[in-house]
């Protein structure tokens, strides 16, 4: 099975432009960007509750503590939200009608929240509708890690951000383009 496509900034912009034309655009934008800006797995995004991202003073947390039942490996981890992601969540919460902080952060028409599978399907069809072959619910996570690696972030930091227990798992996420490989050999 091939790995999910890594999106470049122009492709992500195309997806966001498409999302903006659809119903529930604030919700869908926030879900998508949690994978691209915070490197979250789709199941982790689906498992988020309002109180996971909201401080007691109604500001957005800069660190989200995921409990074992919210993660793939059943190991608690911390997800760090940058300023752009905090703004996205804040904008989404302005349109969210649910005020019970124990409810899912991302509602569905029934307000029961997404399952990991239904959210993965949403991302699959979203990327397909934009014409990004090979993109999937894991594309945001791979794009997040690859982008940070390309900016010189050390692999042990990437491992922690991804919530991996083994660096070899993190290494398998990283994509090297032919352009990057050619540039690397020019450094010799």
N, C-alpha and C positions, 0 to 999 in steps of 0.2 A: 504494500500500500504506500503510495507516495505521500509526501508531507504537504501540508496546507501551504498554499501560495503566500509569499511575503508581499505585502502591498507597499508600494512607494507612496510618497505624500500626494501625488497627483491622483492615484487610484483611490486613496482614502477620501480625497476631496470629492471625486465622482460619486462615491457611495454616500457621503454625507449630503451632497446635493440631491440625490435621489430620495433619501430619507426625508428631506425637508418638504418634498412634494406629497407625502403620504400622511394618512391618519396616524395619530399618536407619535408625531415626529419628535417631540421632546423626550419621550420615554425611549423610543428606539435609538435616538442619537446617544443618549446617556448609556444605554446597554452596550452599544457598539464601542463607544469610546472607553468604557471600562476594560475592554479587551485590548484596545490599542494603546491607551495611555497608562494603564495600571497592570497590564499583563495578566488579567484575571482569566481563569478558565470559564467556559460558558456555564458549567454547573455551579460555580461559585457566584457568578452574576445572578443566576436564577435563585440561588439560596439567600440572597441578601434580604434583610429586613430593614425597615426605615431606621430603627434604632441602631443598626450597625454603622450607619454613615452620619448620624446626627448626634451632636453633643447636647447636653442638657439645656444649653442656652440657645438651641436651634441653629447653631453654626455647623458647618460641615467639618467632620473630622479629617485630619490629615493622615491618620493611620487607622485602618480598619482591621480589627482583630477578627479573623475567621476562626470559628470553632471547628473542632475535628469533624463534626457531622456536616459541615459546609464545604469540605475540601475533598479532593479526589483520593488522597492517600490517608484520610482520616487523621491528619496531623494538623494541629492548630498552626496558623501562620498569620503574619501581619502583611497587609497590602498597604503600600504608601500611595497616597493621592497627591498628585502635583496640583499646583494652583489652577491650571486649566481644567483639570478633572473636577476639582471642588466647585468651580464656577458652573460647569455643566450640570452637576448634581443639584446645585442650588437652583438653577433655572428650571430643571425638571420638577423639583419639589414645589415650585411656585404654581405649577399647573396640576399637581397631584391633589385629588379631592379627598383622599384617605388621610385621616389624622391620627389613627391608632398606630403608634410607633412600632408595635409588635407585628404589624402586617407586612407582607412582602413589599419590597421597594418597588418592584416592577409588576404592576397589575396586568391582568388580562381582562377581557370583556366581563368575565365572571368575578373579577377582582380576587381570584384565588392565587394568582401568581403563575409564573412559568415553571414548567419542569425543565430539567437540563435538556431532555430530548426535544421538547417543543421549541425551546430557544435555539438549539442547534439547527433545527429545521428552518426556523425563521432566518437565521444567518445564511444558511445554504441558499434559500430562495432569494434573499436580498442580493447576495453577490452574483447569483445567476442572472437576476433581472438587470443588473448593471453591466453584465457581460464579462465578469472576471472569472474565467475558467480556472479551476483548480483552487479557488478560494473556498474556505469553509469557516466554521465557528472557531477554528484554531488559528486562523490567519492573523487575527489581531494579536494574539499572544506571541506568535512567531515574529510578527512585524515589530512588536515591542522589544523583544529580546535582541533581535538582529540589529535594530536601529541603535540600541544602547551599545551593543558590541562594536558597531561601526564607528561609534563616537569615542571608543577607547575604554569603555567600562570593563573592569576586570571580571573574569569569568566567575570568581567566587562571589562577587557582588550580584551578578546575574543569577547565579544559583539561588541565593537568598531571596532575591526579588521574585523568582519564579516559584519558590516554595519546593524546589527539588531537594532531594536528599543526596544526590550523586551528581558530581560535575559532568560525568559522561552523558547524563540525560540532558543537561543544559546545552552541552556542545552539539547535540543532535538537532537542536532547534535553530542553530545559527546558519544563515545562508550567506555564501560568498558568491558574488556575481563575477562574471568574466572580467568586467571592468576593474573590480577591486583586485582580482588576482593579477592582472596585468600591471596595475599600479604598484602592487607589492613587490614584484620582481624588479621594478625600476628603482626601488630603494637600495638595491645591492650596489 
